[in-house]
Amino acid sequence: MKKQLLSLTLMLGALSAFGQTTAADLFTSAPQSVFPLLDHNTRLDMVDYYRNGMSNPSQNQLDGRSSITEMTPESLTVKMTDSSAMQIVDLKGSNGDVVAVISTVATPGLDSTIKFFDTNWNPLPTEQYFTKPDLKGWLTDSGKQHEMDIDMQVPFMLASYRIDPATSTLTLTNNLSRFLDKEIYDDLSEYFIPTLTYSWTGKGFKAVK
């Protein structure tokens, strides 16, 4: 009887794992509007290539080349063009899974945006899950004392985003050094925080102090 119960438990566990949605599933099921450069069949091919250890890129709608650079059950990163990339992450939410999509472009410093969807690809309000820090949010204590001078020399912030699939931690990396004149950045660098970290609570990303 115990063996039968153990076998049933293992079988149910296997079925449960089999039924879980993966980042690859989300990538291939996404509407064309989310990945306008990649049609459905191309995305299926890209997943197959990666799973089989093949590094050949796929042609996108701009006649460029795209390829998956990282894939785990929870996360998938794809190099869209030579100057852009996207990351999909399946986050476990308090009221069901939430899909985060990070888009990063080189401007020339890397700059990211993030959007959220449910697993059926219905858009969710970004402000419900993440509040983008303003320039002041990047300043050290000493930087806040020079906020007016910094505002005059830094027209906007450049930051790249990445979610660690193992911890669901969102890290924002300061990329102003790739945009500002070197002399200006060297003068201001001590006033800026290099990275900002946010932890996933199940309901949204919360800044880690």
C-alpha positions in Angstrom: 0.0 0.0 0.0 2.8 2.4 0.9 4.5 1.7 -2.4 1.3 2.4 -4.3 0.9 5.7 -2.4 4.5 6.6 -3.2 4.1 5.8 -6.9 0.9 7.9 -7.0 2.6 10.8 -5.3 5.5 10.7 -7.8 3.2 10.5 -10.7 1.1 13.5 -9.5 4.3 15.4 -9.0 5.5 14.6 -12.5 2.1 15.6 -14.0 2.2 18.9 -12.0 5.7 19.7 -13.3 4.7 18.8 -16.8 1.8 21.2 -16.7 3.8 24.2 -15.6 4.1 27.0 -18.0 7.8 27.8 -19.0 9.4 30.9 -20.3 9.8 29.0 -23.6 6.1 28.4 -23.7 5.4 32.1 -23.1 7.9 33.1 -25.8 6.3 31.0 -28.4 2.7 31.8 -27.4 3.2 35.6 -27.3 1.2 37.6 -29.8 3.1 39.2 -32.7 2.7 42.6 -31.1 5.1 41.6 -28.2 7.7 40.3 -30.7 7.1 42.2 -33.9 10.4 41.1 -35.4 9.7 37.4 -34.9 6.8 35.4 -36.2 5.4 32.3 -34.3 7.3 29.7 -36.4 10.6 31.5 -36.1 10.2 31.6 -32.3 9.5 27.8 -32.3 12.6 27.2 -34.4 14.7 29.4 -32.0 13.6 27.4 -29.0 14.5 24.1 -30.8 17.9 25.4 -31.8 18.7 26.4 -28.3 17.5 23.1 -26.7 19.6 21.2 -29.2 22.8 23.2 -28.6 22.7 24.9 -31.9 24.0 28.5 -32.1 22.7 29.4 -35.5 20.7 32.7 -35.4 17.3 33.1 -37.1 16.3 35.7 -39.6 13.9 38.4 -38.2 11.5 40.7 -40.0 14.2 43.3 -40.6 16.4 40.7 -42.4 18.7 40.8 -39.4 19.5 37.9 -37.1 18.0 37.0 -33.7 19.0 34.2 -31.2 18.2 33.0 -27.8 21.2 33.6 -25.5 19.8 32.3 -22.2 16.9 30.0 -21.3 15.7 28.5 -18.0 12.2 27.2 -17.1 11.5 30.7 -15.6 13.4 33.0 -17.9 14.3 33.5 -21.6 16.6 36.1 -23.1 16.8 36.8 -26.8 19.1 39.0 -28.7 16.8 40.7 -31.1 19.3 42.8 -33.1 22.9 43.9 -32.7 21.6 46.7 -30.5 18.6 45.3 -28.7 17.5 42.4 -26.5 14.5 41.1 -24.6 14.0 39.1 -21.4 10.8 37.2 -20.5 10.4 36.1 -16.9 7.6 34.0 -15.4 7.0 35.4 -11.9 5.0 33.6 -9.3 2.3 36.0 -8.1 -0.1 36.0 -5.2 -3.0 35.9 -7.6 -1.5 33.9 -10.4 1.7 34.1 -12.5 2.8 37.5 -13.8 4.9 37.7 -17.0 7.6 40.4 -17.0 9.0 41.5 -20.4 12.2 43.6 -20.3 13.2 45.4 -23.5 16.8 46.8 -23.7 18.3 49.0 -26.4 21.7 50.6 -26.9 21.4 54.4 -27.0 24.5 54.0 -26.9 24.4 53.2 -23.2 22.0 50.3 -22.5 18.5 51.5 -21.5 15.6 49.3 -20.5 11.8 49.4 -20.1 9.6 46.8 -18.4 6.1 45.7 -19.1 3.8 43.1 -17.4 1.2 40.6 -18.6 -0.8 37.7 -17.4 0.0 34.3 -18.9 -2.6 34.9 -21.6 -0.7 38.0 -22.6 -3.3 40.5 -21.4 -1.4 43.7 -20.4 -1.3 44.5 -16.7 -0.7 48.0 -15.3 3.0 48.6 -14.9 2.6 50.9 -12.0 0.9 48.1 -10.0 4.1 46.0 -10.1 7.0 48.5 -10.5 7.7 52.1 -10.0 10.6 53.4 -12.2 13.0 55.5 -10.0 13.4 59.1 -11.0 16.8 60.7 -11.1 16.7 61.5 -7.4 16.3 57.8 -6.7 19.8 57.2 -8.2 21.5 59.8 -6.0 23.7 59.0 -3.0 23.3 61.2 0.1 26.0 63.5 -1.1 24.4 63.6 -4.6 21.1 64.8 -3.1 23.0 67.8 -1.8 24.0 68.7 -5.4 20.7 67.7 -7.0 20.2 71.1 -8.8 23.7 70.9 -10.4 23.2 67.3 -11.4 19.8 68.1 -13.0 21.5 70.7 -15.2 24.1 68.2 -16.5 22.1 65.0 -16.7 19.1 65.3 -19.0 17.8 61.8 -18.4 18.9 58.5 -16.8 20.1 55.4 -18.7 19.7 52.1 -16.9 19.6 48.5 -18.0 17.3 46.0 -16.2 17.7 42.3 -15.6 15.7 39.8 -13.5 17.6 36.9 -11.9 15.3 33.9 -12.5 16.7 32.1 -9.5 15.8 34.8 -7.0 13.2 36.9 -8.9 15.4 39.9 -8.1 15.3 42.9 -10.4 18.6 44.8 -10.8 18.9 48.2 -12.5 22.4 49.1 -13.6 23.5 52.7 -14.1 24.8 53.2 -17.6 25.4 57.0 -17.6 29.1 56.4 -18.2 28.3 55.3 -21.8 26.3 58.5 -22.5 27.9 61.5 -20.7 31.1 63.1 -21.6 33.9 61.3 -19.6 35.0 64.5 -17.8 31.4 65.2 -16.8 30.7 61.7 -15.6 34.0 61.5 -13.7 33.0 64.7 -11.8 29.5 63.3 -11.1 30.1 59.5 -10.6 30.4 59.7 -6.9 26.9 61.2 -6.6 25.3 58.2 -8.3 24.4 54.7 -7.0 25.8 52.0 -9.4 22.9 49.6 -9.1 19.4 49.5 -7.6 17.9 46.2 -6.5 14.2 45.2 -6.2 12.8 42.0 -4.7 9.7 40.3 -5.9 7.0 40.1 -3.2 4.4 38.2 -5.2 2.5 41.4 -5.7 5.2 43.6 -7.2 8.8 44.6 -7.0 9.9 46.3 -3.8 13.1 48.4 -3.5 15.8 46.8 -1.4 17.4 49.4 0.9 
